[in-house]
C-alpha cells in the first residue's frame, strides 16, 4: 500500500472496515473514495500483468466493476486493509477472465454480442486463450493449495508487498516468501515456462 494512504486515513479506514464486518453495507460506499487511488493502482497493474500493451481495459471501469462485484457479493468480513485489497484484486482478475471467456465464446461463434466494461471494449484478441489457460492453472493451484493461490492473488494480482500479504492472510512474512517461491515454481511447471 502506499504510505500516503497509511498516513492519511488509517483510523478511518479501519473504522469503516469494522463497520462493514458488522453488517453496515453503507460503510463500503464510504470506504471506496478513501482507497480509490490504491484500487486504481491495482487495476492498472492487473491490466499490465494480464495483457501487456494490447489489453486495453479502461482502468477506471475495471475499478468500478470490481466495486460493484464486491458490493453485491457476500464477502464483507474484511480482516484488514490488505484483505480488502486482496479481495478487490481477485474481483478484478475474475472480471478480466470473464471478459476473456466471453471473447473465446464469440470466437467459437456463439452469436453473443460482446459485453463491455463501462462501454469500453476489452481488447483481448490475442490474450483470451492465455488468460483462460492462466485461470485454469490458478484453479488447479487453488485445489492443490488454497493458501498458495491466495498468495498469488495478493502478490501478483493485488500488487501487495510481502508484509501486506502476510497481514491479509494472517501468516508470517517468511511464510509468504516461501509460499511465493513455491507458487511461482508450480505455475512455471504447469504453464510450461522454463
C-alpha positions in Angstrom: 0.0 0.0 0.0 1.2 3.5 -0.5 2.5 5.3 2.5 0.1 8.2 1.7 -2.9 6.0 2.5 -1.2 4.8 5.7 -0.6 8.4 6.9 -3.8 10.0 5.7 -6.7 7.8 6.9 -5.6 4.7 8.8 -8.1 5.1 11.6 -11.0 6.0 9.3 -10.3 3.0 7.0 -10.1 0.6 10.0 -13.3 2.0 11.4 -15.1 1.6 8.1 -13.8 -2.0 7.7 -15.0 -2.7 11.2 -18.5 -1.3 10.3 -18.5 -3.5 7.1 -17.7 -6.5 9.3 -20.6 -5.6 11.5 -23.0 -5.6 8.5 -23.1 -1.8 7.6 -23.3 -2.0 3.8 -23.1 1.8 3.5 -19.6 1.8 5.0 -18.3 0.2 1.8 -19.6 3.3 -0.1 -17.6 5.5 2.3 -14.5 3.3 2.1 -14.0 3.3 -1.6 -13.3 7.0 -2.1 -10.6 6.8 0.7 -8.8 3.9 -1.1 -9.7 4.8 -4.7 -6.2 5.7 -5.7 -4.9 2.3 -4.4 -7.7 0.4 -6.2 -6.8 2.3 -9.4 -3.1 1.3 -9.0 -4.1 -2.3 -8.5 -6.4 -2.2 -11.6 -3.6 -0.6 -13.7 -1.2 -3.4 -12.5 -3.8 -6.0 -13.5 -4.1 -4.6 -17.0 -0.3 -4.6 -17.4 0.3 -8.1 -16.0 -2.6 -9.8 -17.8 -2.4 -8.2 -21.2 0.7 -6.1 -21.7 0.2 -3.2 -24.1 -2.6 -5.0 -26.0 -5.1 -5.3 -23.2 -7.0 -2.0 -23.3 -9.4 -2.3 -20.4 -10.3 1.1 -19.1 -8.7 1.2 -15.6 -11.4 3.3 -14.1 -14.1 1.0 -15.5 -12.3 -2.0 -14.0 -12.2 -0.4 -10.6 -15.9 0.4 -10.8 -16.9 -3.1 -11.9 -14.8 -4.6 -9.1 -16.6 -2.3 -6.6 -19.9 -3.5 -7.9 -18.8 -7.1 -7.7 -17.6 -6.6 -4.1 -20.7 -4.7 -3.0 -23.1 -7.3 -4.4 -21.0 -10.2 -3.0 -21.4 -12.0 0.2 -17.9 -11.5 1.4 -17.8 -8.5 3.7 -15.7 -9.8 6.5 -12.5 -8.0 5.7 -9.9 -8.6 8.3 -7.9 -5.5 7.4 -6.9 -3.2 4.5 -4.7 -5.9 3.0 -7.5 -8.4 2.9 -9.8 -5.8 1.4 -7.3 -5.1 -1.4 -6.7 -8.8 -2.0 -10.5 -9.3 -2.4 -10.6 -6.3 -4.8 -7.7 -7.7 -6.8 -9.3 -11.1 -7.1 -12.6 -9.4 -8.3 -10.6 -7.5 -11.0 -8.9 -10.7 -12.1 -12.3 -12.5 -12.3 -13.7 -9.7 -14.4 -10.8 -9.9 -16.8 -11.1 -13.7 -17.0 -14.9 -13.4 -17.6 -14.2 -11.0 -20.4 -11.7 -13.4 -21.9 -14.3 -16.2 -21.7 -16.9 -14.1 -23.5 -14.3 -13.3 -26.2 -13.5 -17.0 -26.6 -17.2 -17.9 -26.9 -17.6 -15.2 -29.5 -14.6 -16.7 -31.4 -16.3 -20.1 -31.4 -19.4 -18.5 -33.0 -21.7 -18.4 -30.0 -23.5 -15.4 -31.5 -23.4 -13.4 -28.3 -22.8 -9.7 -28.5 -19.5 -8.6 -26.9 -20.0 -7.2 -23.4 -18.1 -4.1 -22.4 -16.9 -2.8 -19.1 -18.4 0.6 -18.8 -18.9 0.8 -22.6 -15.2 0.3 -23.2 -14.4 -2.9 -25.2 -11.6 -5.1 -23.8 -9.0 -5.7 -26.5 -8.1 -9.3 -25.7 -7.8 -10.7 -29.2 -4.5 -12.5 -28.6 -4.7 -12.7 -24.9 -8.0 -14.6 -24.4 -6.6 -18.1 -24.7 -3.6 -17.2 -22.5 -5.9 -15.7 -19.8 -8.2 -18.7 -19.9 -5.2 -21.1 -19.5 -3.9 -19.0 -16.7 -7.3 -19.1 -15.0 -7.4 -22.9 -15.4 -3.9 -23.3 -13.9 -4.8 -21.0 -11.0 -7.9 -23.1 -10.3 -5.7 -26.2 -10.1 -3.3 -24.4 -7.8 -6.3 -23.5 -5.6 -7.3 -27.1 -5.5 -3.8 -28.1 -4.6 -3.1 -25.3 -2.1 -5.7 -22.6 -1.4 -3.1 -20.6 0.5 -0.7 -20.6 -2.4 -3.5 -19.3 -4.6 -4.2 -16.5 -2.2 -0.5 -15.6 -2.1 -0.5 -15.3 -5.9 -3.7 -13.2 -5.8 -2.3 -10.9 -3.3 1.3 -10.6 -4.6 0.7 -10.8 -8.4 -2.8 -9.6 -9.0 -3.1 -7.3 -6.0 0.4 -5.9 -6.0 0.6 -6.3 -2.3 4.0 -6.5 -0.5 5.1 -9.5 1.5 4.1 -7.8 4.7 0.7 -6.7 3.3 0.1 -10.2 2.0 1.1 -11.7 5.4 -1.4 -9.4 7.1 -4.2 -10.2 4.7 -3.6 -14.0 5.1 -2.7 -13.8 8.7 0.6 -15.6 8.3 4.2 -14.5 8.8 6.3 -12.7 6.2 8.6 -15.7 6.0 5.6 -18.0 5.1 4.6 -15.6 2.4 8.1 -15.6 1.0 8.3 -19.4 1.0 4.8 -19.7 -0.5 5.5 -17.1 -3.2 8.6 -19.2 -4.3 6.6 -22.4 -4.3 3.7 -20.9 -6.2 5.9 -19.4 -8.9 7.7 -22.6 -9.4 4.4 -24.6 -9.5 3.0 -22.2 -12.0 6.1 -22.2 -14.2 5.9 -26.0 -14.4 2.1 -26.0 -15.1 2.4 -23.2 -17.7 5.4 -24.9 -19.4 7.6 -21.9 -18.7 11.3 -22.6 -18.3 
